[in-house]
Amino acid sequence: MATLTVRDIDDADYEALRRLAKANNRSASAQVRAMIAELSRKQLTADQAVAELLEFRKQHAITPRNGEDAVAIIKAIRGQ
Protein backbone atom coordinates (compact mmCIF):
# COMPACT_ATOMS: atom_id res chain seq x y z
CA MET A 1 0.00 0.00 0.00
CA ALA A 2 1.06 3.56 -0.63
CA THR A 3 1.87 6.08 2.07
CA LEU A 4 0.89 9.74 1.89
CA THR A 5 2.27 12.55 4.05
CA VAL A 6 0.38 15.83 4.13
CA ARG A 7 2.06 18.89 5.64
CA ASP A 8 0.83 22.31 6.71
CA ILE A 9 -2.79 21.39 7.46
CA ASP A 10 -4.63 24.25 9.12
CA ASP A 11 -5.29 23.49 12.79
CA ALA A 12 -9.02 24.18 12.44
CA ASP A 13 -9.26 21.85 9.44
CA TYR A 14 -7.43 19.10 11.32
CA GLU A 15 -9.75 19.49 14.32
CA ALA A 16 -12.75 19.26 12.01
CA LEU A 17 -11.28 16.07 10.53
CA ARG A 18 -10.72 14.63 14.01
CA ARG A 19 -14.33 15.41 15.02
CA LEU A 20 -15.63 13.81 11.83
CA ALA A 21 -13.45 10.75 12.39
CA LYS A 22 -14.64 10.45 15.99
CA ALA A 23 -18.27 10.71 14.88
CA ASN A 24 -17.61 7.82 12.48
CA ASN A 25 -15.67 5.79 15.10
CA ARG A 26 -12.47 6.06 13.08
CA SER A 27 -8.98 7.39 13.52
CA ALA A 28 -8.08 10.50 11.54
CA SER A 29 -6.02 8.32 9.18
CA ALA A 30 -8.89 5.88 8.66
CA GLN A 31 -11.24 8.80 8.01
CA VAL A 32 -8.93 10.23 5.35
CA ARG A 33 -8.63 6.80 3.70
CA ALA A 34 -12.43 6.45 3.67
CA MET A 35 -12.84 9.94 2.20
CA ILE A 36 -10.27 9.26 -0.53
CA ALA A 37 -11.94 5.94 -1.40
CA GLU A 38 -15.39 7.58 -1.53
CA LEU A 39 -14.18 10.43 -3.73
CA SER A 40 -12.38 8.10 -6.12
CA ARG A 41 -15.57 6.05 -6.57
CA LYS A 42 -17.59 9.20 -7.25
CA GLN A 43 -15.43 10.51 -10.08
CA LEU A 44 -17.71 11.37 -12.97
CA THR A 45 -16.92 12.20 -16.52
CA ALA A 46 -18.19 15.56 -17.72
CA ASP A 47 -20.93 13.79 -19.68
CA GLN A 48 -22.04 11.83 -16.59
CA ALA A 49 -22.11 15.00 -14.49
CA VAL A 50 -24.20 16.82 -17.08
CA ALA A 51 -26.58 13.86 -17.35
CA GLU A 52 -27.01 13.78 -13.55
CA LEU A 53 -27.64 17.52 -13.42
CA LEU A 54 -30.20 17.32 -16.21
CA GLU A 55 -31.98 14.44 -14.45
CA PHE A 56 -32.03 16.40 -11.17
CA ARG A 57 -33.38 19.44 -13.01
CA LYS A 58 -36.11 17.32 -14.61
CA GLN A 59 -37.15 15.82 -11.25
CA HIS A 60 -37.06 19.08 -9.30
CA ALA A 61 -37.96 21.68 -11.88
CA ILE A 62 -40.37 24.44 -10.94
CA THR A 63 -42.44 25.25 -13.98
CA PRO A 64 -43.72 28.81 -14.12
CA ARG A 65 -47.41 29.30 -14.82
CA ASN A 66 -48.46 31.46 -17.73
CA GLY A 67 -47.36 35.03 -17.05
CA GLU A 68 -45.48 34.10 -13.87
CA ASP A 69 -41.78 34.82 -13.62
CA ALA A 70 -38.98 33.32 -11.54
CA VAL A 71 -39.00 36.22 -9.05
CA ALA A 72 -42.67 35.62 -8.28
CA ILE A 73 -42.03 31.91 -7.75
CA ILE A 74 -39.12 32.57 -5.39
CA LYS A 75 -41.14 35.12 -3.42
CA ALA A 76 -43.99 32.62 -3.12
CA ILE A 77 -41.63 29.93 -1.84
CA ARG A 78 -40.19 32.36 0.70
CA GLY A 79 -43.65 33.50 1.74
CA GLN A 80 -43.06 37.12 0.75
N, CA, C and O atoms as a MOPAC input file, in Angstrom:
PM7 MOZYME 1SCF
protein

 N      0.84100 1    -1.18800 1     0.00000 1
 C      0.00000 1     0.00000 1     0.00000 1
 C      0.87900 1     1.24100 1     0.00000 1
 O      2.00600 1     1.23100 1     0.49400 1
 N      0.34000 1     2.29200 1    -0.55900 1
 C      1.06200 1     3.55500 1    -0.63100 1
 C      0.94600 1     4.31400 1     0.68600 1
 O      0.03000 1     4.08600 1     1.47700 1
 N      1.88900 1     5.21600 1     0.89900 1
 C      1.87400 1     6.08300 1     2.06700 1
 C      1.83800 1     7.51900 1     1.58900 1
 O      2.52800 1     7.88100 1     0.63600 1
 N      1.03300 1     8.33900 1     2.24800 1
 C      0.88800 1     9.73700 1     1.88800 1
 C      1.16600 1    10.58700 1     3.11700 1
 O      0.62200 1    10.32400 1     4.19000 1
 N      1.99800 1    11.59200 1     2.97100 1
 C      2.26700 1    12.55000 1     4.04700 1
 C      1.74400 1    13.90700 1     3.59800 1
 O      2.06100 1    14.37900 1     2.50600 1
 N      0.94300 1    14.52300 1     4.45200 1
 C      0.38200 1    15.83300 1     4.13300 1
 C      0.88500 1    16.81900 1     5.17700 1
 O      0.71100 1    16.60000 1     6.37600 1
 N      1.50400 1    17.89300 1     4.73100 1
 C      2.05900 1    18.89000 1     5.63800 1
 C      1.23200 1    20.16500 1     5.60400 1
 O      0.46400 1    20.41100 1     4.67300 1
 N      1.41000 1    20.95900 1     6.63600 1
 C      0.82600 1    22.30800 1     6.71100 1
 C     -0.69800 1    22.31600 1     6.63800 1
 O     -1.28800 1    23.14200 1     5.94200 1
 N     -1.33000 1    21.39600 1     7.35800 1
 C     -2.78600 1    21.38600 1     7.45600 1
 C     -3.18500 1    22.41400 1     8.50700 1
 O     -2.63100 1    22.42700 1     9.60700 1
 N     -4.12500 1    23.25800 1     8.18000 1
 C     -4.62900 1    24.25300 1     9.11700 1
 C     -5.15900 1    23.55100 1    10.37000 1
 O     -5.82300 1    22.51900 1    10.27100 1
 N     -4.87000 1    24.10400 1    11.53100 1
 C     -5.28900 1    23.49000 1    12.79400 1
 C     -6.80000 1    23.29700 1    12.86000 1
 O     -7.27100 1    22.26000 1    13.32500 1
 N     -7.55700 1    24.27700 1    12.40300 1
 C     -9.01600 1    24.17700 1    12.44200 1
 C     -9.50400 1    23.05900 1    11.52000 1
 O    -10.44000 1    22.33500 1    11.85900 1
 N     -8.87600 1    22.92000 1    10.36600 1
 C     -9.25600 1    21.85500 1     9.44100 1
 C     -8.94300 1    20.48800 1    10.03400 1
 O     -9.72400 1    19.54900 1     9.88700 1
 N     -7.80300 1    20.37800 1    10.70300 1
 C     -7.43500 1    19.10500 1    11.31700 1
 C     -8.39200 1    18.75500 1    12.45000 1
 O     -8.76600 1    17.59300 1    12.60600 1
 N     -8.78800 1    19.74100 1    13.23400 1
 C     -9.74600 1    19.48700 1    14.31700 1
 C    -11.09200 1    19.05100 1    13.75000 1
 O    -11.74500 1    18.16900 1    14.30800 1
 N    -11.50500 1    19.66000 1    12.65000 1
 C    -12.75000 1    19.26000 1    12.00600 1
 C    -12.65400 1    17.81000 1    11.51700 1
 O    -13.60800 1    17.04200 1    11.64000 1
 N    -11.50700 1    17.44900 1    10.96800 1
 C    -11.27800 1    16.07300 1    10.53300 1
 C    -11.33700 1    15.11700 1    11.71900 1
 O    -11.95000 1    14.05400 1    11.63300 1
 N    -10.70500 1    15.49100 1    12.81400 1
 C    -10.72400 1    14.63200 1    14.00800 1
 C    -12.13800 1    14.44000 1    14.54100 1
 O    -12.50800 1    13.33700 1    14.94500 1
 N    -12.93900 1    15.52600 1    14.54400 1
 C    -14.32600 1    15.41000 1    15.01800 1
 C    -15.13700 1    14.49800 1    14.09600 1
 O    -15.92400 1    13.67300 1    14.55900 1
 N    -14.93600 1    14.65900 1    12.79000 1
 C    -15.63100 1    13.80800 1    11.82900 1
 C    -15.22900 1    12.35000 1    12.01100 1
 O    -16.07700 1    11.45900 1    11.99200 1
 N    -13.94400 1    12.11500 1    12.18700 1
 C    -13.44900 1    10.75100 1    12.39300 1
 C    -14.05100 1    10.15400 1    13.65800 1
 O    -14.48400 1     9.00100 1    13.66100 1
 N    -14.07900 1    10.93100 1    14.72600 1
 C    -14.63900 1    10.44700 1    15.98700 1
 C    -16.11500 1    10.11300 1    15.82600 1
 O    -16.58600 1     9.10100 1    16.34600 1
 N    -16.84300 1    10.96000 1    15.10700 1
 C    -18.27400 1    10.71200 1    14.87800 1
 C    -18.49600 1     9.42600 1    14.09400 1
 O    -19.54000 1     8.78800 1    14.23100 1
 N    -17.52600 1     9.04200 1    13.27600 1
 C    -17.60700 1     7.81500 1    12.47600 1
 C    -16.85200 1     6.65500 1    13.10700 1
 O    -16.64900 1     5.62200 1    12.47000 1
 N    -16.43000 1     6.82700 1    14.37700 1
 C    -15.67500 1     5.78700 1    15.09800 1
 C    -14.43200 1     5.33900 1    14.33200 1
 O    -14.15400 1     4.14800 1    14.20100 1
 N    -13.69600 1     6.33100 1    13.83200 1
 C    -12.46600 1     6.05800 1    13.07900 1
 C    -11.34200 1     6.91700 1    13.61400 1
 O    -11.57100 1     7.91600 1    14.29600 1
 N    -10.13000 1     6.51600 1    13.29800 1
 C     -8.98500 1     7.39000 1    13.52000 1
 C     -8.97800 1     8.43200 1    12.41000 1
 O     -9.68000 1     8.29000 1    11.40900 1
 N     -8.18300 1     9.47500 1    12.59400 1
 C     -8.07800 1    10.49500 1    11.54400 1
 C     -7.54600 1     9.86800 1    10.25600 1
 O     -8.02400 1    10.18800 1     9.16800 1
 N     -6.57600 1     8.98900 1    10.37100 1
 C     -6.02400 1     8.32300 1     9.18200 1
 C     -7.06900 1     7.47100 1     8.48300 1
 O     -7.17100 1     7.49000 1     7.25700 1
 N     -7.84400 1     6.72600 1     9.25600 1
 C     -8.88700 1     5.88200 1     8.66200 1
 C     -9.95100 1     6.74300 1     7.99800 1
 O    -10.49400 1     6.37100 1     6.95800 1
 N    -10.25500 1     7.90300 1     8.60200 1
 C    -11.24200 1     8.80000 1     8.00900 1
 C    -10.75300 1     9.33200 1     6.66500 1
 O    -11.51300 1     9.37900 1     5.69700 1
 N     -9.49500 1     9.72800 1     6.60900 1
 C     -8.93200 1    10.23300 1     5.34800 1
 C     -8.95000 1     9.13100 1     4.28800 1
 O     -9.28500 1     9.39300 1     3.13300 1
 N     -8.59700 1     7.90800 1     4.66700 1
 C     -8.63200 1     6.80000 1     3.70200 1
 C    -10.05000 1     6.57900 1     3.18300 1
 O    -10.25000 1     6.36200 1     1.98800 1
 N    -11.03800 1     6.63500 1     4.08300 1
 C    -12.43200 1     6.45100 1     3.67400 1
 C    -12.87700 1     7.57100 1     2.73800 1
 O    -13.57900 1     7.32400 1     1.75700 1
 N    -12.46700 1     8.80500 1     3.04300 1
 C    -12.83900 1     9.94100 1     2.20500 1
 C    -12.21400 1     9.82700 1     0.82000 1
 O    -12.87200 1    10.10200 1    -0.18300 1
 N    -10.94600 1     9.42400 1     0.76000 1
 C    -10.27400 1     9.25900 1    -0.53300 1
 C    -10.95700 1     8.16600 1    -1.34400 1
 O    -11.19200 1     8.33200 1    -2.54100 1
 N    -11.27700 1     7.04300 1    -0.69200 1
 C    -11.94300 1     5.94100 1    -1.39700 1
 C    -13.30200 1     6.38000 1    -1.92200 1
 O    -13.66200 1     6.06200 1    -3.05500 1
 N    -14.06300 1     7.11300 1    -1.10300 1
 C    -15.38700 1     7.58100 1    -1.52500 1
 C    -15.28400 1     8.53600 1    -2.70600 1
 O    -16.04600 1     8.42500 1    -3.66700 1
 N    -14.34300 1     9.47400 1    -2.63700 1
 C    -14.18000 1    10.42500 1    -3.73000 1
 C    -13.73500 1     9.74700 1    -5.01600 1
 O    -14.18600 1    10.11500 1    -6.10100 1
 N    -12.86300 1     8.76900 1    -4.90500 1
 C    -12.38300 1     8.10200 1    -6.11900 1
 C    -13.49100 1     7.29300 1    -6.77800 1
 O    -13.49200 1     7.13400 1    -7.99900 1
 N    -14.43700 1     6.77700 1    -5.99100 1
 C    -15.57100 1     6.04700 1    -6.57100 1
 C    -16.56500 1     6.99700 1    -7.22000 1
 O    -17.29300 1     6.60400 1    -8.13200 1
 N    -16.60400 1     8.25000 1    -6.75800 1
 C    -17.58600 1     9.20400 1    -7.25200 1
 C    -17.09600 1    10.02300 1    -8.43600 1
 O    -17.80600 1    10.92500 1    -8.88100 1
 N    -15.93600 1     9.75100 1    -8.95100 1
 C    -15.42900 1    10.51500 1   -10.08100 1
 C    -16.33900 1    10.31900 1   -11.28400 1
 O    -16.58500 1     9.19200 1   -11.71500 1
 N    -16.82600 1    11.41200 1   -11.81100 1
 C    -17.71300 1    11.36900 1   -12.96600 1
 C    -17.03200 1    12.00500 1   -14.15800 1
 O    -16.22400 1    12.92300 1   -14.01600 1
 N    -17.36600 1    11.51200 1   -15.32100 1
 C    -16.92400 1    12.20400 1   -16.51900 1
 C    -17.79600 1    13.44300 1   -16.65700 1
 O    -18.82700 1    13.55700 1   -15.99500 1
 N    -17.39700 1    14.34700 1   -17.49300 1
 C    -18.18800 1    15.55600 1   -17.71900 1
 C    -19.57300 1    15.19200 1   -18.24800 1
 O    -20.56800 1    15.80100 1   -17.85400 1
 N    -19.64100 1    14.20900 1   -19.13200 1
 C    -20.93500 1    13.79200 1   -19.67800 1
 C    -21.83000 1    13.20000 1   -18.59700 1
 O    -23.03300 1    13.45600 1   -18.58200 1
 N    -21.25100 1    12.40300 1   -17.68500 1
 C    -22.03900 1    11.83200 1   -16.59300 1
 C    -22.55000 1    12.92400 1   -15.66400 1
 O    -23.69800 1    12.87600 1   -15.22200 1
 N    -21.71000 1    13.90200 1   -15.36600 1
 C    -22.10800 1    14.99700 1   -14.48900 1
 C    -23.24600 1    15.79500 1   -15.10800 1
 O    -24.20700 1    16.14400 1   -14.42300 1
 N    -23.14100 1    16.08500 1   -16.39500 1
 C    -24.19800 1    16.82500 1   -17.08500 1
 C    -25.48800 1    16.00500 1   -17.08200 1
 O    -26.56500 1    16.55300 1   -16.84700 1
 N    -25.39300 1    14.71200 1   -17.33700 1
 C    -26.57900 1    13.85800 1   -17.34500 1
 C    -27.24600 1    13.84000 1   -15.96800 1
 O    -28.47200 1    13.90000 1   -15.87700 1
 N    -26.45400 1    13.75800 1   -14.90000 1
 C    -27.01100 1    13.77700 1   -13.54700 1
 C    -27.67200 1    15.11200 1   -13.24500 1
 O    -28.74800 1    15.14900 1   -12.65000 1
 N    -27.04600 1    16.19700 1   -13.64400 1
 C    -27.63900 1    17.51500 1   -13.42000 1
 C    -28.94400 1    17.68400 1   -14.18800 1
 O    -29.91000 1    18.23300 1   -13.65800 1
 N    -28.97800 1    17.21900 1   -15.42500 1
 C    -30.20100 1    17.31700 1   -16.21100 1
 C    -31.32200 1    16.47100 1   -15.60100 1
 O    -32.48000 1    16.89000 1   -15.59000 1
 N    -30.98500 1    15.29700 1   -15.10100 1
 C    -31.98200 1    14.44300 1   -14.44900 1
 C    -32.51100 1    15.10800 1   -13.17800 1
 O    -33.71600 1    15.09900 1   -12.92700 1
 N    -31.61700 1    15.68200 1   -12.38000 1
 C    -32.02900 1    16.40000 1   -11.17400 1
 C    -32.95600 1    17.54900 1   -11.53600 1
 O    -33.98700 1    17.75900 1   -10.89600 1
 N    -32.57600 1    18.28600 1   -12.56500 1
 C    -33.38000 1    19.43500 1   -13.00600 1
 C    -34.77400 1    18.97700 1   -13.44500 1
 O    -35.77500 1    19.63100 1   -13.15100 1
 N    -34.82200 1    17.83600 1   -14.15600 1
 C    -36.11100 1    17.32100 1   -14.61400 1
 C    -36.98900 1    16.92100 1   -13.42500 1
 O    -38.19300 1    17.17800 1   -13.42800 1
 N    -36.38900 1    16.29300 1   -12.41300 1
 C    -37.14800 1    15.82000 1   -11.25300 1
 C    -37.58500 1    16.95500 1   -10.34200 1
 O    -38.63000 1    16.86100 1    -9.69800 1
 N    -36.80200 1    18.03000 1   -10.27800 1
 C    -37.06400 1    19.08200 1    -9.30400 1
 C    -37.39800 1    20.43100 1    -9.93000 1
 O    -37.36800 1    21.46100 1    -9.25600 1
 N    -37.70900 1    20.42000 1   -11.18800 1
 C    -37.96000 1    21.68400 1   -11.88500 1
 C    -39.24100 1    22.33900 1   -11.38300 1
 O    -40.24000 1    21.66900 1   -11.12000 1
 N    -39.19000 1    23.64200 1   -11.25800 1
 C    -40.37000 1    24.44200 1   -10.94300 1
 C    -40.78700 1    25.08100 1   -12.25900 1
 O    -40.04400 1    25.86500 1   -12.85000 1
 N    -41.96300 1    24.74100 1   -12.69700 1
 C    -42.44300 1    25.24800 1   -13.97600 1
 C    -43.31000 1    26.48000 1   -13.74000 1
 O    -44.33200 1    26.39700 1   -13.05800 1
 N    -42.91400 1    27.60800 1   -14.29300 1
 C    -43.72300 1    28.81500 1   -14.12400 1
 C    -45.07300 1    28.67700 1   -14.82300 1
 O    -45.18700 1    28.08600 1   -15.89600 1
 N    -46.08700 1    29.24300 1   -14.17800 1
 C    -47.40600 1    29.29700 1   -14.81800 1
 C    -47.38500 1    30.41600 1   -15.85200 1
 O    -46.47700 1    31.24800 1   -15.86100 1
 N    -48.36400 1    30.42900 1   -16.70000 1
 C    -48.46100 1    31.46100 1   -17.73100 1
 C    -48.40200 1    32.84300 1   -17.10300 1
 O    -49.19400 1    33.15500 1   -16.21300 1
 N    -47.47500 1    33.67000 1   -17.55300 1
 C    -47.36000 1    35.03000 1   -17.05300 1
 C    -46.61400 1    35.15900 1   -15.74000 1
 O    -46.42300 1    36.27300 1   -15.25400 1
 N    -46.18400 1    34.04200 1   -15.14600 1
 C    -45.47500 1    34.09600 1   -13.86700 1
 C    -43.97300 1    34.03400 1   -14.14100 1
 O    -43.51800 1    33.28500 1   -15.00500 1
 N    -43.21900 1    34.82600 1   -13.39900 1
 C    -41.77900 1    34.82200 1   -13.61600 1
 C    -41.06000 1    34.19100 1   -12.42400 1
 O    -41.67600 1    33.90400 1   -11.39700 1
 N    -39.77600 1    33.98300 1   -12.56900 1
 C    -38.98500 1    33.32200 1   -11.53600 1
 C    -39.00100 1    34.08900 1   -10.23000 1
 O    -39.02700 1    33.47300 1    -9.16500 1
 N    -38.98800 1    35.40600 1   -10.27400 1
 C    -38.99500 1    36.22100 1    -9.05100 1
 C    -40.28000 1    35.95700 1    -8.26900 1
 O    -40.24300 1    35.81800 1    -7.04700 1
 N    -41.39300 1    35.88800 1    -8.95300 1
 C    -42.67000 1    35.61500 1    -8.28200 1
 C    -42.66700 1    34.23500 1    -7.63000 1
 O    -43.17700 1    34.06800 1    -6.52200 1
 N    -42.10200 1    33.26400 1    -8.30400 1
 C    -42.03200 1    31.91200 1    -7.75300 1
 C    -41.18600 1    31.89500 1    -6.49100 1
 O    -41.58000 1    31.31300 1    -5.48000 1
 N    -40.01600 1    32.53700 1    -6.54800 1
 C    -39.12100 1    32.56600 1    -5.38600 1
 C    -39.78500 1    33.29300 1    -4.22500 1
 O    -39.69000 1    32.83800 1    -3.08500 1
 N    -40.44700 1    34.40100 1    -4.48500 1
 C    -41.14000 1    35.12400 1    -3.42200 1
 C    -42.24300 1    34.26500 1    -2.80800 1
 O    -42.44800 1    34.29600 1    -1.59500 1
 N    -42.94200 1    33.51000 1    -3.62500 1
 C    -43.99400 1    32.62500 1    -3.11900 1
 C    -43.41000 1    31.53700 1    -2.23200 1
 O    -43.97400 1    31.21000 1    -1.18900 1
 N    -42.28600 1    30.98100 1    -2.64600 1
 C    -41.63400 1    29.93200 1    -1.84300 1
 C    -41.18000 1    30.51400 1    -0.51000 1
 O    -41.30100 1    29.85900 1     0.52500 1
 N    -40.66800 1    31.71500 1    -0.52500 1
 C    -40.18700 1    32.36400 1     0.70000 1
 C    -41.30900 1    32.95000 1     1.54400 1
 O    -41.07400 1    33.39700 1     2.66700 1
 N    -42.52100 1    32.95200 1     1.01300 1
 C    -43.64800 1    33.50100 1     1.73900 1
 C    -43.66600 1    35.01700 1     1.79800 1
 O    -44.16700 1    35.60300 1     2.75700 1
 N    -43.12700 1    35.64000 1     0.78500 1
 C    -43.05800 1    37.11500 1     0.75200 1
 C    -44.19400 1    37.69500 1    -0.03400 1
 O    -44.29500 1    38.91500 1    -0.16600 1

